[in-house]
Amino acid sequence: MFDEMRLGDRARQPYEAYENWFHSQDPARLNEKSQDAEKVFRRTGITFAVYGEAEAAERLIPFDIVPRILSGKEWRRLVQGIEQRVQALNAFLYDIYHRQEILRAGRIPKEIIACNEAFLPEMIGVRPPGGVYTHIIGVDIVRTAEDEFYVLEDNARTPSGVSYMLENRETMMQLFPELFQKVKVLPVENYPQLLRDSLAAVRPANCDGSPSIAVLTPGSFNSAYFEHAFLADQMGAELVEGQDLRVVDGRVAMRTTQGYKSIDVLYRRVDDDFLDPLTFNPDSILGVPGIMDVYRAGNIAIANAPGTGIADDKAIYSYMPEIVEFYTGRKAILRNVPTWRCSEPASLSHVLDNLHELVVKEVHGSGGYGMLVGPAASAKEREAFAAKLRARPANYIAQPTLSLSTCPVLTEKGLAPRHVDLRPFVLVSDRIRTVPGGLTRVALKEGSLVVNSSQGGGTKDTWVLDD
């Protein structure tokens, strides 16, 4: 395993200043600071919901006070690959809802689009304001060696976690102000303003002056409600639910004490199926009846655009090298993890024969649910999962079990390595902006590769050095 902090008996260059500081600290003080961080999170109300666990409906997300540090050089290389990928994703989404040139060219099979439940026929021919589909993207990246980074998945629908990135940094600056004087770290605290600027840049053509921006939330019982409220507050935007909105004179308007006020840009954290009961799920009470008619008429911008969920699909992910090359004319800078599509008989046979070595995921899965980590599963669990694969092979992809890099976490016995991944956040409007850092998720259980908070993972502050 590649340890990001240490190389043999010495610290790697990005960690040198931090390690010198760390060894000068009293271990008891560091443990106290770790407890203080938990108190800050509890006082601030930084929680997430766990569905299906009534006895623990809301949890604090565990936070480790040892930062994950990237050099400026490492980050610049990542940004090149991330922005290339984001550019290709937006071009892909525009294409599949218009001329479908990539299908005509035979670079990806037609059935992977036509039979995909995330593909919305209602979006065919619709051009979003500014031509942007994925306004906010989270790209999950893993590292296996000094110069080896892989994209694990693309979150192009409603990526979450940016509020934790911001709160992690604020908490670290509160706890260790002297450390930030010793180590020059690029800032992330301007993300809410960048997000507002990015959303404002894609306002509809008929919007004069400063646009009215709102965040649409499913409500306080949603697992990411803290983030919805946090971002609305930090942006100076309205936090609304579907019941607060209606269509008035061809515009989406929100209820205020002075009557209904038109909205120009809606940052929605509601899934496609619940967005408009007149177009999608008729039983939805979370969305706005008629909003899709307003959207198709160009009278509101919705971020992210309806139909972007197909770019989240893990079967589509397996074609990302071809997608990147098709739309950018260059090989992908960041590589995919090798992927077997279980819809293909030869791949299914390989996966079934090697379940003990592979990670198997649902193509529409998220949050660490619906997956099998072969090396950590029992023979009985693998047998049960094999039956699911045989029954619905197109619902799964498989990948090798990568030796993810480790970063140290603070334990009662001192520093100990734990596996990590990274979710940088990218904003797309008239230009692409990538916030320096992102959310580092860490598998707190020794030996575990599952970093999702819903599965017991925690988070770290992510530092990009100003060098």
Number of C-alpha atoms within 10 A of each C-alpha: 13 16 21 24 24 18 12 8 6 11 17 15 15 22 21 15 15 19 15 11 14 14 9 8 10 9 15 10 10 18 16 10 16 20 13 14 21 18 13 16 19 14 9 11 12 21 20 20 22 17 13 8 9 9 7 10 14 16 16 16 20 18 23 23 22 20 21 27 24 22 16 18 12 15 16 14 14 18 19 14 16 25 19 21 25 24 18 23 23 20 19 22 21 22 17 19 18 14 12 15 13 18 16 11 10 9 13 17 13 14 9 16 18 13 9 15 13 19 22 19 11 14 20 15 14 16 18 25 22 14 15 22 27 28 24 26 24 26 22 21 23 22 24 17 14 12 8 11 21 18 22 20 22 24 21 25 28 22 17 19 18 20 20 24 24 19 18 24 19 14 19 21 13 12 17 13 11 11 15 12 9 11 17 14 20 16 16 19 14 11 23 20 14 17 21 21 14 20 26 20 18 24 27 21 13 10 15 9 7 10 18 17 23 22 23 26 24 23 19 13 14 17 20 21 19 20 21 24 20 19 22 20 14 15 18 14 17 18 20 21 22 21 14 15 22 21 17 14 9 16 21 26 20 21 14 10 6 6 8 16 17 21 21 27 26 24 24 24 24 21 18 22 19 21 27 23 19 17 16 17 14 13 11 16 16 20 28 23 23 19 24 22 18 17 23 17 15 19 24 28 27 28 23 27 26 24 24 25 23 23 23 21 24 24 26 18 22 19 15 24 18 18 23 22 15 18 18 14 11 12 14 20 19 20 16 18 20 12 18 21 22 25 17 12 12 11 17 22 12 13 24 19 12 13 23 18 17 21 22 24 20 21 21 17 15 14 12 15 12 14 18 21 23 20 14 16 16 12 13 9 13 19 14 11 20 18 12 13 21 14 10 11 19 18 18 23 26 28 19 18 16 17 14 19 23 23 23 22 21 16 13 9 7 11 12 14 21 21 28 28 24 24 27 23 25 22 24 23 22 13 9 15 18 20 18 23 24 26 26 26 28 31 24 25 14 10 11 16 22 21 24 18 22 18 13 15 21 21 29 27 25 26 26 24 21 14 10
